[in-house]
């Protein structure tokens, strides 16, 4: 009697283990089949695997090369909206003033690439691509152009619509000394390519410089600081100074190099603009 009860219990446990193992195998096979079906339909175009309404994935980082560019919608009064990679076409732009693209509430921009009409590269950025203008500390994108007819290719969210207002100018000009305890934007056109930076307090400071060739990081460091900073030669430079914590900063530019009375210097100074 005792041996029979033990034998019966062992058989039940063995049968339960076989059933549990079979169920697990069926579950795994189901996952494999479902994944295979999903991959097949995505590969055949049955599923939308691109950003919603945006430029094709093959051109997401170079939308100006797409055979069928995605155009942003002109809402009037300088307002535009579109998907990632959408293009804003402009004519008659004042090349002496920066273009400012400010996102509306609830949306954001990552940056803007700039070309001439037809996606043609007029002013080269890094690696020969169109200049890449990054978003700044106030979430706007400031662009310098070299000709009146341009195309702005917006780098926006992959899965949503961006909307923004385009304005001209309005960025404060720098004096020979600029300082603050918070983030700030200003345009410098003194002709120099170096300045003196000092920073105190407990925090971090980051400085980016935007020229016709795009946006680059000049410095990112912890305070205290007392050093020179440098950037690429340009007639105009937009500085974006970001300060965190208790950091206070001061930038001292040299005397106005662009205003020299030396005729040789004046003749050597390039004139803004480019031939289409």
C-alpha positions as CSV (number, residue, x, y, z in Angstrom):
1,X,0.0,0.0,0.0
2,X,2.7,2.4,0.9
3,X,4.8,1.6,-2.2
4,X,1.7,2.1,-4.4
5,X,1.0,5.6,-3.0
6,X,4.6,6.7,-3.6
7,X,4.6,5.4,-7.2
8,X,1.3,7.1,-8.0
9,X,2.5,10.5,-6.7
10,X,5.7,10.3,-8.8
11,X,3.7,9.5,-12.0
12,X,1.4,12.6,-11.4
13,X,4.3,14.9,-11.0
14,X,6.0,13.6,-14.1
15,X,2.9,14.1,-16.2
16,X,2.4,17.6,-14.8
17,X,6.0,18.5,-15.8
18,X,5.5,17.2,-19.3
19,X,2.3,19.3,-19.7
20,X,4.1,22.5,-18.4
21,X,7.0,21.9,-20.7
22,X,4.7,21.4,-23.7
23,X,2.8,24.7,-22.9
24,X,6.1,26.6,-22.6
25,X,7.2,25.2,-26.0
26,X,4.0,26.3,-27.6
27,X,4.3,29.8,-26.2
28,X,7.9,30.1,-27.5
29,X,6.9,28.9,-31.0
30,X,4.0,31.4,-31.0
31,X,6.4,34.3,-30.3
32,X,8.7,33.1,-33.1
33,X,5.8,32.9,-35.6
34,X,4.4,36.3,-34.6
35,X,7.8,37.9,-34.9
36,X,8.4,36.3,-38.3
37,X,5.0,37.6,-39.6
38,X,5.6,41.1,-38.3
39,X,9.1,41.2,-39.9
40,X,7.7,39.9,-43.3
41,X,4.9,42.5,-43.5
42,X,7.2,45.3,-42.4
43,X,9.7,44.3,-45.1
44,X,7.0,44.1,-47.7
45,X,5.6,47.5,-46.8
46,X,2.5,46.1,-44.9
47,X,3.4,48.2,-41.9
48,X,4.4,51.8,-41.7
49,X,8.0,51.7,-40.3
50,X,8.9,55.3,-41.0
51,X,8.3,58.4,-39.0
52,X,4.7,59.4,-39.3
53,X,4.4,61.5,-42.5
54,X,8.1,62.5,-42.4
55,X,10.9,62.0,-44.8
56,X,11.9,58.5,-45.8
57,X,14.2,56.8,-43.3
58,X,17.0,56.6,-46.0
59,X,17.1,60.4,-46.1
60,X,16.3,61.2,-42.4
61,X,19.8,62.7,-41.9
62,X,20.0,64.2,-45.4
63,X,16.5,65.2,-46.4
64,X,17.7,67.5,-49.2
65,X,18.9,64.4,-51.1
66,X,15.4,62.9,-51.2
67,X,13.7,62.5,-54.7
68,X,10.5,63.9,-53.3
69,X,11.1,66.5,-50.6
70,X,8.5,66.9,-47.9
71,X,7.3,70.5,-47.8
72,X,6.4,72.3,-44.6
73,X,2.9,73.9,-44.5
74,X,2.8,77.7,-44.5
75,X,0.2,78.7,-42.0
76,X,0.6,82.4,-42.6
77,X,2.1,85.2,-40.5
78,X,5.5,83.5,-40.4
79,X,4.1,80.2,-38.9
80,X,5.0,76.8,-40.3
81,X,4.4,73.2,-39.4
82,X,5.5,69.9,-40.7
83,X,7.1,66.5,-40.0
84,X,10.7,65.6,-39.5
85,X,12.7,66.6,-42.5
86,X,10.1,69.1,-43.9
87,X,11.5,72.0,-45.9
88,X,10.7,75.7,-45.7
89,X,11.5,77.5,-49.0
90,X,12.3,81.2,-48.7
91,X,13.1,83.9,-51.2
92,X,14.3,87.5,-50.8
93,X,15.9,86.9,-47.4
94,X,18.0,89.7,-45.9
95,X,21.4,88.1,-45.6
96,X,22.5,90.7,-43.1
97,X,20.0,89.5,-40.5
98,X,19.8,86.2,-38.7
99,X,16.7,84.0,-39.2
100,X,15.1,82.8,-36.0
101,X,12.9,79.7,-35.9
102,X,11.0,79.5,-32.6
103,X,9.0,76.3,-31.8
104,X,5.5,76.8,-30.5
105,X,4.3,75.4,-27.2
106,X,4.1,71.6,-27.1
107,X,6.6,71.1,-30.0
108,X,10.4,71.2,-30.3
109,X,13.1,71.4,-32.9
110,X,16.5,69.7,-33.0
111,X,18.0,71.9,-35.6
112,X,18.0,73.1,-39.2
113,X,20.1,72.4,-42.3
114,X,20.4,75.1,-44.9
115,X,20.8,74.7,-48.7
116,X,20.2,76.8,-51.8
117,X,17.2,76.1,-54.1
118,X,16.9,72.4,-55.1
119,X,18.8,71.2,-52.1
120,X,22.1,72.5,-53.6
121,X,24.9,73.1,-51.1
122,X,26.0,76.7,-51.3
123,X,27.8,77.2,-48.0
124,X,29.5,74.0,-46.7
125,X,29.3,72.9,-43.1
126,X,31.2,70.1,-41.5
127,X,32.4,67.3,-43.8
128,X,31.1,69.3,-46.8
129,X,27.5,68.8,-45.9
130,X,25.0,71.7,-45.6
131,X,25.6,73.8,-42.5
132,X,23.8,72.3,-39.4
133,X,22.3,74.8,-37.0
134,X,21.5,73.3,-33.6
135,X,18.7,74.3,-31.2
136,X,19.9,76.8,-28.6
137,X,19.4,77.3,-24.8
138,X,16.0,79.0,-25.4
139,X,14.9,76.2,-27.7
140,X,15.1,78.4,-30.8
141,X,17.2,77.8,-33.9
142,X,19.2,80.8,-35.3
143,X,20.4,80.6,-38.9
144,X,22.8,82.7,-40.9
145,X,22.4,82.6,-44.7
146,X,24.7,83.8,-47.5
147,X,22.1,84.3,-50.3
148,X,18.5,85.5,-50.5
149,X,16.9,82.3,-51.8
150,X,17.4,79.4,-49.4
151,X,15.7,76.2,-48.2
152,X,15.5,75.3,-44.5
153,X,15.3,71.6,-43.7
154,X,13.9,71.1,-40.3
155,X,15.2,68.3,-38.0
156,X,12.2,67.7,-35.8
157,X,10.5,64.9,-33.9
158,X,10.4,61.5,-35.7
159,X,6.8,60.7,-34.7
160,X,5.0,64.0,-34.4
161,X,4.4,67.3,-36.1
162,X,6.5,70.4,-35.2
163,X,5.2,73.9,-35.5
164,X,7.3,77.1,-35.3
165,X,7.4,80.8,-36.0
166,X,10.0,82.3,-38.3
167,X,11.2,85.8,-37.6
168,X,14.1,88.0,-38.8
169,X,16.7,89.6,-36.5
170,X,15.9,90.6,-33.0
171,X,19.1,89.0,-31.4
172,X,21.0,91.4,-29.1
173,X,24.4,92.6,-30.2
174,X,27.4,92.1,-28.0
175,X,29.5,94.9,-26.6
176,X,33.2,94.5,-25.8
177,X,32.3,92.9,-22.5
178,X,29.3,90.6,-21.8
179,X,28.6,89.0,-18.5
180,X,25.8,87.3,-16.6
181,X,24.7,84.6,-14.1
182,X,22.2,83.0,-16.4
183,X,22.1,81.7,-20.0
184,X,22.3,84.4,-22.7
185,X,22.3,84.8,-26.5
186,X,24.1,87.6,-28.4
187,X,25.7,88.3,-31.8
188,X,29.3,89.5,-32.1
189,X,30.5,91.1,-35.3
190,X,33.8,92.7,-34.1
191,X,35.9,90.6,-36.4
192,X,38.1,88.8,-33.8
193,X,38.2,85.0,-33.4
194,X,39.3,84.9,-29.8
195,X,38.1,86.3,-26.5
196,X,38.9,86.1,-22.8
197,X,36.5,84.1,-20.6
198,X,36.4,84.1,-16.8
199,X,33.8,82.3,-14.7
200,X,33.3,82.0,-10.9
201,X,30.9,80.3,-8.5
202,X,30.0,76.7,-8.3
203,X,28.6,75.3,-11.5
204,X,29.1,74.7,-15.2
205,X,29.4,76.8,-18.3
206,X,28.9,75.8,-21.9
207,X,29.4,78.1,-25.0
208,X,28.4,77.4,-28.6
209,X,29.2,79.5,-31.6
210,X,27.0,79.8,-34.7
211,X,28.3,81.1,-38.0
212,X,27.3,80.7,-41.6
213,X,28.9,77.2,-41.4
214,X,26.6,76.0,-38.6
215,X,26.9,75.5,-34.8
216,X,29.9,74.2,-32.9
217,X,30.7,73.9,-29.2
218,X,33.5,76.3,-28.1
219,X,33.7,75.2,-24.4
220,X,32.0,73.0,-21.8
221,X,33.6,73.1,-18.4
222,X,33.2,73.5,-14.7
223,X,34.0,76.7,-12.9
224,X,36.2,78.4,-11.9
225,X,37.6,79.4,-15.3
226,X,40.1,81.9,-16.6
227,X,41.2,81.2,-20.2
228,X,41.0,82.2,-23.8
229,X,38.3,80.8,-26.1
230,X,38.5,80.6,-29.9
231,X,36.2,80.0,-32.8
232,X,36.3,79.9,-36.6
233,X,36.8,83.2,-38.4
234,X,33.5,84.7,-39.4
235,X,32.0,88.2,-40.0
236,X,29.2,87.4,-37.5
237,X,29.0,84.9,-34.7
238,X,26.1,84.1,-32.5
239,X,27.2,83.0,-29.0
240,X,25.0,80.9,-26.8
241,X,26.2,80.9,-23.2
242,X,24.6,78.4,-20.9
243,X,25.3,78.6,-17.1
244,X,24.2,76.1,-14.4
245,X,24.3,76.2,-10.7
246,X,25.8,79.4,-9.2
247,X,28.1,80.0,-12.1
248,X,28.7,83.6,-13.1
249,X,30.6,84.3,-16.4
250,X,32.3,87.2,-18.2
251,X,33.5,87.4,-21.8
252,X,35.8,90.2,-22.9
253,X,36.3,90.7,-26.7
254,X,39.3,92.5,-28.1
255,X,38.9,96.0,-29.7
256,X,36.8,96.0,-32.9
257,X,39.0,94.3,-35.5
258,X,36.3,94.8,-38.2
259,X,36.4,98.5,-37.7
260,X,40.1,98.9,-38.5
261,X,41.2,101.8,-40.7
262,X,43.9,99.7,-42.4
263,X,43.0,99.6,-46.1
264,X,44.8,96.3,-46.5
265,X,42.7,94.8,-43.8
266,X,39.5,96.2,-45.4
267,X,40.4,94.7,-48.8
268,X,41.2,91.3,-47.2
269,X,37.9,91.1,-45.4
270,X,35.5,88.9,-47.4
271,X,32.1,90.3,-48.3
272,X,29.1,88.3,-47.0
273,X,27.2,86.5,-49.7
274,X,27.6,83.7,-52.2
275,X,26.8,83.3,-55.8
276,X,23.9,80.8,-56.3
